[in-house]
Amino acid sequence: MLRRDLLVVLFVLMMVSNVAVGQESEAKKFIATCSTTQVADFTREIVGDRWEVRCILVPGQDPHTYETKPGDTKMVAEADLIVRNGWHLEGHEWMMNLAKDANKPVVTCVDGVKSLILEEGGVEVQDPHAWLSPINAAIYVRNIVKGVSQIDPKHRIEYEARGELYVAQLRTLHLWVQRELNKIPRSQRVLISHHDAFSYFCTLYGFAAASPGGWSTGDEIGAGITAERRQKVVDSIRSYNVKAIFVETTVNPKLVRQIAADAGVKVAGSLYADSMGGPGTAAESYLGMMRENVILIVNGLK
């Protein structure tokens, strides 16, 4: 069924892409300005060459702690559409504030996602890291399809076809992740990293999750490292006999390395959470990032 649907989408995409070739080759491109590397990658998959996709964050930057620069205001002012994650991933709503100041239309990718609620110090927050579930990533994609189609309705069918083609790739990714993670004994399915970025991933694939850093690496309500949280992670490592824990590519690894030393476990490597990898790396796309994470998790925990 999936293969047949994929062939239909490919056929539609080929047809619409060949319409008026040459007539529009020199038309001015629309501009989408995105907050994070992940939503920029989704957007590029949908719009192809019809749009110029810009991203405020570069690989390795942390959306929770990012401070805007004058050049960001220019990028937003020049855009036809703003694409952001939402739920305070962009710390203190920096992307939404830029968009409001410029009076630009906004796609909030988490719209329609069933949020996980994290309780931090008596405060309930919506976990913003929803894209780390491929199922939720498909919701992001469809939200972006809707947004770009409203700006450029002439090519709506093409955007929808490209979106569904990518959703099919996300389904394939999801099935592969399930197969790979089944290599880890259930007793070892505990994922510990710097902050609570992997709750959606862990909920979907049957893992427990723990972190010393809370839901954000920034200074918003309910975020931050506490002695109590740190000790709870050490206790979890010991009680579950966890083999390895993980640092993250956007965060200083010092704290996780200290916890690993205290608990007597190894650090298995760096996971991609709030940012993808740089150009030319295996993690330069969302699909590649997820594959790299899963390979690292399996090798560390099985």
C-alpha positions, 0 to 999 in steps of 0.5 A: 500500500505504501509503495503504491501511494508513493508511486502515485505521489511521484507521478503527480510530482513529475507532472506538476514539476514539468508544467511551464518549465522555462516560463518561470525559471527567472521568476522571483523566488519566495523567501522562507526564513526559518528558526531552526535547522530542522524546520529549514530542512523540512521546508526545503524538502517541500518547496524545492527550487521554487523558494529560497530557504534561509535559516537563522540558526546554523548547525550547532547553535542552541535555539533555547539560548540564542540571542538575536542579531541585527542581521536576523531582523533583516532576514525576517523583514525580507521573508514572505513566510516565517517558519518556527517550531513553537512552544518556547523552543525559541527561547523567550519566543525570539522568532515570534517576536521578530515575526510580529515586529515585521508583521509577517505570516508565521507557520508554527510547526507544532500546531496539531501535535499532541504535546507532552507535559513536563512538570519542572519545579511545580510548573507545567510546560509543553515539551517543544522537542516534538520533531524527534518523533518521525510521526510528529515530524509529518505534522510539521511537514503538513503545516509547512505545506499549508503555509507555503501554499497560502503564500503561493497557491499556484503551486499548491498541488506540487507542494502537497505532492512533495510533502506527501513524498517526504511523509512517506520517507518519514514512515520508512524512517520510523519503521527502520528506527523500530527495527534498530531499537529492538536490538536493545534489551528492554531492560537497557532502554533508558536514554540519558542526555543533557536535557529533556529533548528526547521525551517524544522519541522515548515515548514513541519507542518505549524508552525511559528518559532522564536528564539533569538539565530539564526541558530547556538549556536556557533560563526560562521557568522550569529550566536549568540544572539543579542538584536534586535533578543531577542526583536523580539522574545518577540514581537512575543510572545506578538503579537501571544499570545503564551502560552509557549516557550521551552528550548533545551537539549544542551543549557543553559536555562537561556536566554529562561527563561529570555525571558519567564519572560519578556513576561509573558509566561511559559517555557513548557520544553526542546526539543531535537534538536541537540542531542537525549536523553541518554540511557534508556530514551524515547528519546534515538532514533530518533523516540523516540526523535521526539515523545517526542518533539511532546508530549511536544509541544502539551501539551504546546501549545494546 
